[in-house]
């Protein structure tokens, strides 16, 4: 017997209400399951690769170099080598001959400079003007931070570059208009890994000034975290006209840089 306080409904009305309720439940269930699937898929992906995604995002945020490697930069480096009419050193025989006649000079470790211990001593050589640049930079850096710069690479032969390319697909070619400038002895790689933000910024300002004068062509390599610096043959003659070059930035977030060099009168 039905409760007298509730209105009576027909069997047809009851069937319709049941259909509405059932359909509503099915729609809700469908939407809920779809949302759960999407969320579950996202959650699974995040659960499977949380560190990897976070690490990629973190690296993207932190990597904002002033001098990105580019095809155009390699063209500039090789154009300077061609202007100087320098050979790309083929092998150890040619390398030793250039050392013997003074075309390549030794970079010597000292108070302001050290080497990556993995760098073969036979390849701790470069052109005289590149040597002058490294000497000036290392002294200026030491005066500012009381720390050494580290040379990771200097002259290479074509034979060495071919071997390097077998293990590093990002290494520059050993021939052509984009060949590695290390092959002519005009380039050094200086350690970037481990430097503070202030030290990286100081190096970038130093190189920015030199690049503006047309004296260097720098790149900041991400794979090996180093400053790849090709030094122009004009460096030595410019150096002779200099005594000290102040690069002053009064802003609080910009370091002061001083470049001590040369024996010029102004």
Backbone as CSV, one residue per row, in Angstrom:
resi,resn,N_x,N_y,N_z,CA_x,CA_y,CA_z,C_x,C_y,C_z
1,UNK,0.839,-1.189,0.000,0.000,0.000,0.000,0.866,1.228,0.000
2,UNK,0.568,2.204,-0.874,1.397,3.391,-0.979,1.142,4.342,0.148
3,UNK,2.213,5.102,0.535,2.129,6.111,1.580,1.246,7.241,1.089
4,UNK,0.258,7.681,1.866,-0.695,8.712,1.449,-0.043,10.073,1.299
5,UNK,1.192,10.318,1.899,1.842,11.643,1.840,2.554,11.877,0.524
6,UNK,2.728,10.891,-0.344,3.425,11.013,-1.618,2.442,10.870,-2.750
7,UNK,2.606,11.683,-3.836,1.686,11.564,-4.955,1.904,10.252,-5.678
8,UNK,0.812,9.710,-6.253,0.876,8.450,-6.975,1.279,8.719,-8.430
9,UNK,2.094,7.858,-9.027,2.488,7.979,-10.419,2.127,6.703,-11.139
10,UNK,1.888,6.845,-12.447,1.500,5.684,-13.240,2.716,4.823,-13.535
11,UNK,2.469,3.600,-13.990,3.570,2.691,-14.336,4.368,3.241,-15.493
12,UNK,3.730,3.930,-16.466,4.453,4.511,-17.608,5.396,5.620,-17.133
13,UNK,4.886,6.456,-16.194,5.731,7.528,-15.644,6.913,6.949,-14.869
14,UNK,6.655,5.872,-14.179,7.723,5.229,-13.410,8.802,4.692,-14.339
15,UNK,8.402,4.059,-15.466,9.370,3.533,-16.427,10.194,4.654,-17.031
16,UNK,9.545,5.786,-17.332,10.273,6.934,-17.914,11.296,7.483,-16.938
17,UNK,10.877,7.597,-15.677,11.804,8.113,-14.657,12.990,7.193,-14.506
18,UNK,12.733,5.877,-14.517,13.813,4.902,-14.398,14.790,5.036,-15.565
19,UNK,14.265,5.265,-16.765,15.117,5.421,-17.954,16.009,6.660,-17.830
20,UNK,15.404,7.773,-17.360,16.174,9.015,-17.183,17.294,8.825,-16.176
21,UNK,16.949,8.190,-15.070,17.962,7.967,-14.030,19.063,7.060,-14.548
22,UNK,18.654,5.964,-15.248,19.651,5.024,-15.775,20.554,5.670,-16.803
23,UNK,19.910,6.479,-17.732,20.698,7.164,-18.756,21.658,8.170,-18.135
24,UNK,21.155,8.919,-17.139,22.016,9.895,-16.457,23.201,9.231,-15.789
25,UNK,22.938,8.086,-15.174,24.041,7.356,-14.526,25.066,6.872,-15.539
26,UNK,24.577,6.381,-16.692,25.483,5.898,-17.728,26.344,7.046,-18.278
27,UNK,25.713,8.209,-18.503,26.464,9.363,-19.005,27.518,9.812,-18.002
28,UNK,27.106,9.860,-16.737,28.058,10.263,-15.697,29.217,9.276,-15.616
29,UNK,28.854,7.974,-15.671,29.889,6.946,-15.591,30.854,7.044,-16.760
30,UNK,30.276,7.319,-17.953,31.131,7.432,-19.150,32.096,8.601,-19.026
31,UNK,31.561,9.756,-18.626,32.403,10.943,-18.457,33.439,10.724,-17.366
32,UNK,33.019,10.125,-16.265,33.936,9.882,-15.152,35.080,8.956,-15.555
33,UNK,34.700,7.870,-16.271,35.724,6.914,-16.709,36.685,7.547,-17.708
34,UNK,36.163,8.389,-18.607,37.033,9.064,-19.578,38.005,9.994,-18.880
35,UNK,37.473,10.756,-17.899,38.348,11.671,-17.145,39.383,10.894,-16.359
36,UNK,38.929,9.781,-15.763,39.848,8.956,-14.981,40.932,8.375,-15.853
37,UNK,40.557,7.967,-17.077,41.544,7.416,-18.009,42.592,8.457,-18.394
38,UNK,42.104,9.667,-18.727,43.037,10.731,-19.121,43.960,11.087,-17.982
39,UNK,43.360,11.239,-16.791,44.180,11.585,-15.629,45.154,10.465,-15.304
40,UNK,44.615,9.213,-15.420,45.474,8.067,-15.129,46.624,7.966,-16.082
41,UNK,46.365,8.256,-17.389,47.434,8.213,-18.391,48.493,9.249,-18.088
42,UNK,48.024,10.481,-17.764,48.970,11.545,-17.427,49.744,11.197,-16.184
43,UNK,48.999,10.662,-15.197,49.675,10.300,-13.954,50.692,9.209,-14.168
44,UNK,50.331,8.242,-15.055,51.280,7.165,-15.340,52.529,7.700,-15.996
45,UNK,52.333,8.610,-16.983,53.495,9.180,-17.675,54.369,9.939,-16.711
46,UNK,53.722,10.695,-15.816,54.503,11.449,-14.836,55.187,10.510,-13.866
47,UNK,54.474,9.431,-13.512,55.066,8.492,-12.568,56.238,7.757,-13.180
48,UNK,56.134,7.479,-14.496,57.205,6.731,-15.144,58.429,7.595,-15.416
49,UNK,58.243,8.906,-15.712,59.363,9.747,-16.112,59.418,11.084,-15.367
50,UNK,59.207,11.092,-14.060,59.177,12.399,-13.392,60.519,13.093,-13.413
51,UNK,61.581,12.359,-13.105,62.910,12.989,-13.035,63.366,13.452,-14.402
52,UNK,63.070,12.625,-15.428,63.535,12.949,-16.773,62.900,14.233,-17.274
53,UNK,61.563,14.355,-17.100,60.884,15.556,-17.566,61.343,16.771,-16.793
54,UNK,61.482,16.633,-15.489,61.929,17.760,-14.675,63.348,18.169,-15.051
55,UNK,64.203,17.180,-15.296,65.594,17.479,-15.626,65.687,18.203,-16.965
56,UNK,64.896,17.777,-17.950,64.913,18.449,-19.242,64.458,19.890,-19.107
57,UNK,63.405,20.101,-18.331,62.879,21.449,-18.148,63.912,22.320,-17.446
58,UNK,64.580,21.745,-16.455,65.577,22.484,-15.699,66.748,22.894,-16.579
59,UNK,67.201,21.973,-17.434,68.317,22.295,-18.324,67.921,23.377,-19.325
60,UNK,66.680,23.309,-19.794,66.235,24.320,-20.752,66.245,25.695,-20.102
61,UNK,65.855,25.754,-18.847,65.818,27.039,-18.160,67.210,27.605,-17.921
62,UNK,68.167,26.750,-17.638,69.474,27.241,-17.220,70.398,27.519,-18.399
63,UNK,70.085,27.021,-19.590,71.002,27.145,-20.710,70.631,28.339,-21.579
64,UNK,71.214,29.477,-21.277,71.000,30.692,-22.067,72.352,31.324,-22.367
65,UNK,73.168,30.700,-23.214,74.504,31.223,-23.483,74.456,32.482,-24.337
66,UNK,75.457,33.306,-24.185,75.578,34.494,-25.020,76.039,34.119,-26.425
67,UNK,76.853,33.048,-26.522,77.437,32.669,-27.812,77.036,31.238,-28.171
68,UNK,75.889,31.105,-28.814,75.426,29.771,-29.210,76.215,29.269,-30.422
69,UNK,76.606,28.010,-30.437,77.261,27.444,-31.633,76.340,27.528,-32.832
70,UNK,76.910,27.792,-34.000,76.097,27.910,-35.205,76.933,27.609,-36.437
71,UNK,76.236,27.322,-37.521,76.888,27.116,-38.813,77.623,28.386,-39.245
72,UNK,77.003,29.540,-39.016,77.591,30.822,-39.406,78.906,31.074,-38.665
73,UNK,78.948,30.693,-37.388,80.178,30.878,-36.613,81.321,30.045,-37.179
74,UNK,81.037,28.809,-37.589,82.066,27.963,-38.191,82.571,28.557,-39.501
75,UNK,81.668,29.169,-40.261,82.057,29.823,-41.512,83.031,30.971,-41.219
76,UNK,82.699,31.771,-40.199,83.560,32.897,-39.814,84.945,32.403,-39.390
77,UNK,84.982,31.342,-38.599,86.254,30.804,-38.121,87.124,30.336,-39.279
78,UNK,86.525,29.638,-40.210,87.292,29.131,-41.342,87.699,30.232,-42.312
79,UNK,86.885,31.269,-42.408,87.246,32.406,-43.258,88.511,33.090,-42.733
80,UNK,88.644,33.187,-41.420,89.846,33.785,-40.838,91.066,32.898,-41.076
81,UNK,90.895,31.609,-40.960,91.990,30.671,-41.231,92.446,30.798,-42.684
82,UNK,91.487,30.897,-43.590,91.822,31.057,-45.007,92.501,32.403,-45.264
83,UNK,92.044,33.448,-44.581,92.675,34.763,-44.744,94.144,34.725,-44.345
84,UNK,94.418,33.977,-43.298,95.795,33.847,-42.810,96.598,32.814,-43.599
85,UNK,95.918,32.096,-44.486,96.551,31.067,-45.314,97.227,30.001,-44.456
86,UNK,96.499,29.552,-43.456,97.032,28.527,-42.552,96.591,27.141,-43.007
87,UNK,97.457,26.165,-42.879,97.085,24.792,-43.254,96.265,24.132,-42.155
88,UNK,95.428,23.180,-42.534,94.799,22.292,-41.552,95.790,21.155,-41.324
89,UNK,96.241,21.014,-40.115,97.325,20.082,-39.789,96.829,18.644,-39.915
90,UNK,97.483,17.870,-40.771,96.992,16.542,-41.109,97.333,15.466,-40.085
91,UNK,98.571,15.471,-39.613,99.011,14.363,-38.768,100.129,14.811,-37.834
92,UNK,100.673,13.863,-37.099,101.706,14.164,-36.114,102.978,14.705,-36.763
93,UNK,103.288,14.236,-37.957,104.499,14.715,-38.644,104.401,16.213,-38.925
94,UNK,103.269,16.644,-39.458,103.070,18.070,-39.722,103.019,18.865,-38.420
95,UNK,102.409,18.292,-37.418,102.316,18.962,-36.119,103.706,19.232,-35.543
96,UNK,104.556,18.222,-35.557,105.905,18.381,-34.993,106.732,19.370,-35.807
97,UNK,106.525,19.390,-37.126,107.263,20.335,-37.973,106.894,21.780,-37.629
98,UNK,105.619,22.035,-37.360,105.164,23.382,-37.011,105.657,23.797,-35.619
99,UNK,105.789,22.848,-34.743,106.382,23.143,-33.429,107.858,23.512,-33.604
100,UNK,108.533,22.759,-34.436,109.974,22.951,-34.614,110.311,24.314,-35.211
101,UNK,109.487,24.814,-36.138,109.806,26.103,-36.753,109.170,27.296,-36.035
102,UNK,108.532,27.036,-34.898,107.971,28.118,-34.098,106.592,28.581,-34.520
103,UNK,105.981,27.926,-35.501,104.635,28.302,-35.920,103.599,27.966,-34.859
104,UNK,103.896,26.957,-34.056,103.083,26.613,-32.901,103.937,26.749,-31.650
105,UNK,103.355,27.346,-30.602,104.092,27.535,-29.353,103.354,26.822,-28.220
106,UNK,104.108,26.454,-27.216,103.544,25.681,-26.113,102.790,26.570,-25.128
107,UNK,101.632,26.094,-24.703,100.904,26.725,-23.604,101.409,26.075,-22.316
108,UNK,101.866,26.877,-21.401,102.499,26.349,-20.189,101.595,26.587,-18.981
109,UNK,101.360,25.530,-18.206,100.568,25.661,-16.983,101.325,26.491,-15.960
110,UNK,100.591,27.199,-15.139,101.221,28.034,-14.113,100.210,28.497,-13.091
111,UNK,100.514,29.604,-12.465,99.659,30.112,-11.392,98.249,30.436,-11.882
112,UNK,98.136,30.905,-13.105,96.841,31.370,-13.608,96.143,30.376,-14.530
113,UNK,96.796,29.270,-14.842,96.271,28.365,-15.864,96.624,26.920,-15.558
114,UNK,95.685,26.041,-15.850,95.923,24.604,-15.719,95.323,23.900,-16.924
115,UNK,95.624,22.611,-17.058,95.103,21.805,-18.160,94.176,20.719,-17.646
116,UNK,93.240,20.344,-18.479,92.533,19.097,-18.252,93.589,17.997,-18.354
117,UNK,93.750,17.185,-17.320,94.811,16.170,-17.348,94.675,15.164,-18.489
118,UNK,93.499,15.079,-19.085,93.305,14.155,-20.200,93.847,14.689,-21.519
119,UNK,94.203,15.976,-21.551,94.718,16.559,-22.795,96.163,16.119,-23.012
120,UNK,96.397,15.465,-24.130,97.735,14.980,-24.494,98.730,16.145,-24.496
121,UNK,99.853,16.023,-23.775,100.856,17.098,-23.758,101.346,17.502,-25.145
122,UNK,101.314,16.579,-26.103,101.772,16.912,-27.450,100.815,17.870,-28.156
123,UNK,99.602,18.046,-27.604,98.622,18.933,-28.219,98.326,20.162,-27.363
124,UNK,99.220,20.458,-26.451,99.075,21.674,-25.639,99.831,22.827,-26.306
125,UNK,99.539,23.016,-27.584,100.206,24.029,-28.405,99.156,24.814,-29.184
126,UNK,99.555,26.014,-29.625,98.659,26.850,-30.430,99.485,27.897,-31.181
127,UNK,98.833,28.718,-31.987,99.507,29.811,-32.695,99.944,30.880,-31.689
128,UNK,101.001,31.642,-31.996,101.513,32.641,-31.050,100.466,33.645,-30.588
129,UNK,99.596,34.119,-31.487,98.602,35.110,-31.070,97.522,34.494,-30.187
130,UNK,97.229,33.216,-30.416,96.289,32.530,-29.536,96.907,32.351,-28.156
131,UNK,98.200,32.079,-28.136,98.920,31.982,-26.874,98.855,33.305,-26.111
132,UNK,99.043,34.414,-26.818,98.954,35.734,-26.178,97.569,35.950,-25.575
133,UNK,96.547,35.572,-26.327,95.178,35.740,-25.846,94.943,34.924,-24.577
134,UNK,95.336,33.665,-24.587,95.135,32.800,-23.424,95.895,33.348,-22.217
135,UNK,97.089,33.835,-22.448,97.886,34.402,-21.360,97.196,35.634,-20.767
136,UNK,96.712,36.524,-21.631,96.035,37.731,-21.152,94.750,37.404,-20.401
137,UNK,93.966,36.497,-20.970,92.708,36.126,-20.345,92.923,35.449,-19.000
138,UNK,93.871,34.538,-18.938,94.110,33.809,-17.687,94.580,34.754,-16.581
139,UNK,95.407,35.736,-16.937,95.867,36.693,-15.923,94.729,37.591,-15.445
140,UNK,93.894,38.048,-16.381,92.759,38.893,-15.999,91.772,38.111,-15.128
141,UNK,91.529,36.848,-15.497,90.608,36.007,-14.729,91.155,35.741,-13.329
142,UNK,92.438,35.470,-13.251,93.048,35.204,-11.948,93.011,36.452,-11.063
143,UNK,93.258,37.605,-11.667,93.214,38.851,-10.895,91.822,39.112,-10.333
144,UNK,90.813,38.679,-11.051,89.433,38.916,-10.606,88.961,37.876,-9.602
145,UNK,89.258,36.595,-9.851,88.679,35.528,-9.030,89.699,34.747,-8.209
146,UNK,90.983,34.979,-8.443,92.050,34.233,-7.758,91.895,32.730,-7.971
147,UNK,91.491,32.378,-9.169,91.376,30.980,-9.576,91.961,30.820,-10.971
148,UNK,92.353,29.611,-11.284,92.909,29.322,-12.606,91.795,29.065,-13.621
149,UNK,92.060,29.377,-14.888,91.218,28.867,-15.955,91.793,27.523,-16.388
150,UNK,90.954,26.690,-16.980,91.408,25.377,-17.423,91.298,25.249,-18.929
151,UNK,92.390,24.843,-19.556,92.406,24.583,-20.996,92.054,23.112,-21.215
152,UNK,90.978,22.875,-21.950,90.540,21.509,-22.226,91.038,20.982,-23.569
153,UNK,91.293,21.902,-24.515,91.733,21.486,-25.840,92.435,22.647,-26.526
154,UNK,93.379,22.317,-27.394,94.096,23.333,-28.174,94.236,22.797,-29.600
155,UNK,95.448,22.684,-30.114,95.621,22.233,-31.492,95.219,20.762,-31.647
156,UNK,94.678,20.443,-32.816,94.364,19.061,-33.163,94.825,18.798,-34.588
157,UNK,94.994,17.533,-34.891,95.268,17.131,-36.270,93.986,16.585,-36.894
158,UNK,93.992,16.497,-38.211,92.847,15.912,-38.909,92.614,14.486,-38.427
159,UNK,93.700,13.767,-38.193,93.595,12.391,-37.712,92.854,12.322,-36.381
160,UNK,93.171,13.240,-35.479,92.514,13.288,-34.174,91.043,13.672,-34.327
161,UNK,90.775,14.627,-35.223,89.402,15.087,-35.419,88.525,13.976,-35.995
162,UNK,89.069,13.180,-36.900,88.316,12.048,-37.450,87.946,11.067,-36.337
163,UNK,88.878,10.807,-35.472,88.626,9.893,-34.355,87.575,10.484,-33.413
164,UNK,87.679,11.786,-33.170,86.716,12.452,-32.295,85.303,12.361,-32.839
165,UNK,85.170,12.516,-34.158,83.842,12.474,-34.781,83.200,11.087,-34.713
166,UNK,84.019,10.075,-34.579,83.460,8.727,-34.450,82.765,8.548,-33.106
167,UNK,83.187,9.334,-32.118,82.632,9.207,-30.766,81.701,10.361,-30.399
168,UNK,81.745,11.430,-31.158,80.944,12.611,-30.850,80.338,13.162,-32.141
169,UNK,79.070,12.897,-32.359,78.419,13.308,-33.612,78.304,14.822,-33.721
170,UNK,78.461,15.545,-32.594,78.372,17.006,-32.618,79.698,17.673,-32.951
171,UNK,80.769,16.899,-33.019,82.079,17.481,-33.327,82.079,18.043,-34.745
172,UNK,82.826,19.136,-34.933,82.894,19.775,-36.258,83.588,18.847,-37.258
173,UNK,83.316,19.029,-38.549,83.983,18.216,-39.581,85.491,18.449,-39.596
174,UNK,86.203,17.582,-40.305,87.648,17.736,-40.432,88.043,18.381,-41.759
175,UNK,87.057,18.713,-42.592,87.352,19.420,-43.839,86.151,20.268,-44.240
176,UNK,86.319,21.062,-45.297,85.227,21.901,-45.768,85.174,23.252,-45.072
177,UNK,84.149,24.025,-45.417,84.035,25.388,-44.915,83.599,25.469,-43.458
178,UNK,83.206,24.341,-42.895,82.834,24.317,-41.477,83.751,23.399,-40.666
179,UNK,84.959,23.182,-41.166,85.911,22.313,-40.455,86.286,22.907,-39.100
180,UNK,86.678,22.063,-38.188,87.091,22.525,-36.868,88.282,23.472,-36.976
181,UNK,88.188,24.620,-36.300,89.296,25.576,-36.321,90.464,25.133,-35.443
182,UNK,90.259,24.084,-34.639,91.373,23.516,-33.865,92.469,22.996,-34.804
183,UNK,92.089,22.625,-36.021,93.038,22.018,-36.957,94.104,22.994,-37.437
184,UNK,93.862,24.292,-37.267,94.841,25.303,-37.671,95.619,25.846,-36.482
185,UNK,95.269,25.400,-35.280,96.006,25.835,-34.092,95.618,27.204,-33.578
186,UNK,94.494,27.757,-34.058,94.102,29.114,-33.647,93.081,29.115,-32.515
187,UNK,92.669,27.931,-32.071,91.526,27.814,-31.158,91.877,27.060,-29.886
188,UNK,91.257,27.495,-28.796,91.348,26.766,-27.527,89.941,26.571,-26.966
189,UNK,89.774,25.507,-26.211,88.552,25.283,-25.444,88.881,25.494,-23.972
190,UNK,88.135,26.394,-23.330,88.329,26.675,-21.912,87.147,26.150,-21.118
191,UNK,87.445,25.579,-19.963,86.419,24.946,-19.147,85.329,25.937,-18.741
192,UNK,84.071,25.521,-18.928,82.920,26.298,-18.455,82.227,25.597,-17.298
193,UNK,82.239,24.282,-17.339,81.611,23.500,-16.276,82.241,23.839,-14.921
194,UNK,81.401,24.044,-13.939,81.896,24.314,-12.595,82.068,25.783,-12.270
195,UNK,81.962,26.655,-13.270,82.074,28.087,-13.002,80.780,28.603,-12.380
196,UNK,80.921,29.600,-11.521,79.743,30.234,-10.939,79.053,31.111,-11.981
197,UNK,77.844,31.552,-11.670,77.133,32.452,-12.578,77.939,33.728,-12.810
198,UNK,78.554,34.213,-11.758,79.352,35.433,-11.884,80.560,35.203,-12.780
199,UNK,81.203,34.065,-12.643,82.373,33.762,-13.475,81.996,33.577,-14.944
200,UNK,80.878,32.895,-15.193,80.410,32.729,-16.577,80.089,34.091,-17.178
201,UNK,79.411,34.930,-16.408,79.038,36.254,-16.899,80.279,37.097,-17.201
202,UNK,81.285,36.993,-16.333,82.540,37.719,-16.541,83.198,37.273,-17.848
203,UNK,83.266,35.963,-18.062,83.862,35.434,-19.286,83.087,35.915,-20.513
204,UNK,81.767,35.890,-20.427,80.954,36.304,-21.566,81.163,37.779,-21.902
205,UNK,81.264,38.633,-20.890,81.514,40.052,-21.153,82.897,40.269,-21.755
206,UNK,83.871,39.539,-21.243,85.230,39.634,-21.774,85.231,39.266,-23.263
207,UNK,84.608,38.137,-23.575,84.581,37.663,-24.955,83.702,38.550,-25.840
208,UNK,82.637,39.097,-25.272,81.786,40.003,-26.031,82.586,41.219,-26.509
209,UNK,83.399,41.743,-25.608,84.227,42.908,-25.961,85.227,42.543,-27.063
210,UNK,85.882,41.401,-26.917,86.854,40.965,-27.914,86.198,40.660,-29.266
211,UNK,85.021,40.061,-29.212,84.299,39.763,-30.456,83.869,41.053,-31.158
212,UNK,83.465,42.052,-30.369,83.050,43.326,-30.950,84.193,43.998,-31.703
213,UNK,85.419,43.727,-31.276,86.603,44.265,-31.947,87.056,43.374,-33.104
214,UNK,86.379,42.257,-33.297,86.752,41.341,-34.371,87.975,40.513,-34.069
215,UNK,88.261,40.306,-32.778,89.486,39.618,-32.380,89.280,38.151,-32.017
216,UNK,88.057,37.781,-31.720,87.765,36.377,-31.405,86.423,35.997,-32.008
217,UNK,86.225,34.708,-32.184,84.923,34.156,-32.564,84.618,33.046,-31.558
218,UNK,83.807,33.358,-30.535,83.568,32.383,-29.463,82.266,31.605,-29.641
219,UNK,82.241,30.446,-29.035,81.028,29.640,-28.914,81.015,29.028,-27.521
220,UNK,79.816,28.831,-26.989,79.676,28.129,-25.714,79.059,26.762,-26.003
221,UNK,79.879,25.742,-25.861,79.441,24.391,-26.200,78.743,23.740,-25.017
222,UNK,77.548,23.227,-25.298,76.751,22.634,-24.228,77.185,21.209,-23.895
223,UNK,77.505,20.449,-24.917,77.841,19.040,-24.685,79.034,18.893,-23.743
224,UNK,80.059,19.715,-23.969,81.268,19.622,-23.134,81.397,20.774,-22.156
225,UNK,80.413,21.661,-22.138,80.396,22.794,-21.218,81.728,23.536,-21.233
226,UNK,82.054,24.087,-22.381,83.299,24.841,-22.505,83.103,26.067,-23.383
227,UNK,84.040,26.986,-23.285,84.121,28.128,-24.184,85.091,27.770,-25.310
228,UNK,84.562,27.645,-26.501,85.371,27.389,-27.695,85.709,28.761,-28.283
229,UNK,87.005,29.089,-28.368,87.399,30.451,-28.758,88.428,30.404,-29.878
230,UNK,88.024,30.882,-31.049,88.950,31.057,-32.162,89.508,32.472,-32.092
231,UNK,90.834,32.599,-32.110,91.485,33.896,-31.959,92.003,34.373,-33.312
232,UNK,91.646,35.594,-33.663,92.047,36.174,-34.950,93.538,36.497,-34.974
233,UNK,94.099,36.449,-36.153,95.500,36.836,-36.325,95.752,38.301,-36.032
234,UNK,94.692,39.112,-35.961,94.839,40.534,-35.647,95.122,40.764,-34.161
235,UNK,94.975,39.717,-33.346,95.059,39.919,-31.896,96.410,40.475,-31.455
236,UNK,97.494,39.900,-31.952,98.819,40.332,-31.493,99.111,41.784,-31.845
237,UNK,98.760,42.197,-33.066,99.013,43.583,-33.450,98.132,44.541,-32.665
238,UNK,96.904,44.132,-32.382,96.039,44.963,-31.528,96.603,45.029,-30.111
239,UNK,97.071,43.908,-29.640,97.600,43.814,-28.276,98.752,44.780,-28.044
240,UNK,99.575,44.995,-29.070,100.727,45.880,-28.934,100.327,47.336,-28.721
241,UNK,99.098,47.672,-29.024,98.646,49.054,-28.845,97.970,49.274,-27.501
242,UNK,97.856,48.209,-26.695,97.078,48.284,-25.459,97.966,48.242,-24.222
243,UNK,97.469,48.874,-23.160,98.070,48.690,-21.834,97.037,48.044,-20.915
244,UNK,95.888,48.692,-20.773,94.798,48.108,-19.984,93.477,48.544,-20.599
245,UNK,92.566,47.645,-20.654,91.263,47.930,-21.245,90.207,47.710,-20.171
246,UNK,89.656,48.807,-19.605,88.600,48.612,-18.605,87.247,48.393,-19.261
247,UNK,86.508,47.441,-18.752,85.129,47.225,-19.187,84.278,47.371,-17.936
248,UNK,83.767,48.552,-17.696,83.075,48.845,-16.450,81.572,48.840,-16.653
249,UNK,80.886,48.167,-15.729,79.434,48.108,-15.761,78.943,48.499,-14.379
250,UNK,78.374,49.695,-14.210,77.988,50.153,-12.880,76.819,49.397,-12.284
251,UNK,76.063,48.640,-13.116,74.916,47.916,-12.581,75.385,46.892,-11.548
252,UNK,74.545,46.679,-10.563,74.910,45.770,-9.470,75.055,44.338,-9.924
253,UNK,74.307,43.955,-10.970,74.328,42.556,-11.378,75.345,42.268,-12.472
254,UNK,76.215,43.224,-12.766,77.169,43.040,-13.846,78.589,43.216,-13.317
255,UNK,79.467,42.259,-13.529,80.816,42.346,-12.976,81.684,43.326,-13.737
256,UNK,82.659,43.877,-13.039,83.675,44.694,-13.690,84.743,43.781,-14.258
257,UNK,85.209,44.086,-15.452,86.219,43.272,-16.108,87.373,44.169,-16.524
258,UNK,88.575,43.737,-16.242,89.729,44.467,-16.686,90.659,43.523,-17.430
259,UNK,91.160,43.981,-18.561,92.015,43.170,-19.413,93.403,43.780,-19.412
260,UNK,94.317,43.151,-18.730,95.688,43.664,-18.694,96.506,42.998,-19.768
261,UNK,97.222,43.799,-20.551,97.960,43.214,-21.663,98.915,44.224,-22.280
262,UNK,99.765,43.694,-23.141,100.556,44.501,-24.043,101.547,45.423,-23.373
263,UNK,102.231,46.191,-24.204,103.219,47.135,-23.702,103.133,48.446,-24.472
264,UNK,101.918,48.713,-25.004,101.732,49.917,-25.793,101.761,51.178,-24.946
265,UNK,101.713,52.317,-25.626,101.830,53.588,-24.912,100.476,54.219,-24.646
266,UNK,99.374,53.584,-25.102,98.064,54.164,-24.836,96.999,53.074,-24.760
